[in-house]
Amino acid sequence: MKPVALITGASAGIGVELARVFAAHGHDLVLVARREDRLTALADEIAAAGRLRPTVLPLDLERRDAVPTLAAQLTAQGLEPAYVINNAGFGLSGLAAKLNRDEELAMIDLNVRALTELSLSFVDSLERHRGGILNVASVAAFMPGPGMAVYYASKAYVLSFSQALHQELARRGIKVTALCPGPVPTEFQARAGLRGERAQSVLLSLSTERVARIGYNGFSRGRRVVVAGIGNKIAVFLVRIVPHAILMPLLYWGTRFAARNS
């Protein structure tokens, strides 16, 4: 079986840049997302740069049978993950009780359930290749998020789960890292219902390319948690010392201000 780096959410944003940086370091890739045309274009670009052409697997990871389907497709092509990069995910802004319930549950399916299943389904092959798991969380993972309650909670799960796996799988030679970026100019803001120009912070925002490089470097070094950017490191520190009674109203009104329909 040929070892590959499996990257989800590889059709846009941080996922595209993670694919580029893993390819630049010589990894053979499998790209997973719903939009086949974008995956194919990225695979063509990587191949044109003289790298191994990635395998493209268009798939909706919100489906309950997505991971078994993915595993079967990999096996059929003689591939097995040495690395799993869980980047797929989305957010929604608004009051949790007023948002579309099906969309909120779909967010949990993708951000939490699919990530968990992908992290645990290939442990044996990760061990064989002494590889690892890179889970894309967020600085949102360090705090409650009124105004984006389910999204923040989903990322808190990703951070907690990844840190626990880091400890559990270390004895099997498997690295596990949680990458925590702050605001990044991607399609995320539009999907979440945030105004792009107001959803970004000059001090906290980093480019997708920069986040991917930071994430790859920290993952390669076996870091448990990687917070991308000095501004975000400061923000996480402040979150830990500011009482939630003060913090949560600020977060709530900041999210409401950035939302399209606040």
Buried (B, 14 or more C-beta within 10 A) or exposed (E): BEBBBBBBBBBBBBBBBBBBBBBEEEBBBBBBBBEBEBBBBBBEBBEEEEBBBBBBBBBBBBBEEBBEBBBEBBEEBEBBBBBBBBBBBBBBBBEBEEBEEEEBEBBBBBBBBBBBBBBBBBBEBBBBBEBBBBBBBBBBBBBBBBBBBBBBBBBBBBBEBBBEBBEEBEEEEBBBBBBBBBBBBBEBBEBBBBBBEBBBEEEBBBEBBBBBBBBBEBBEEEBBBBBBBEBBBEBBEEBEEEEEEEBBEEBBEBBBEBBEEB
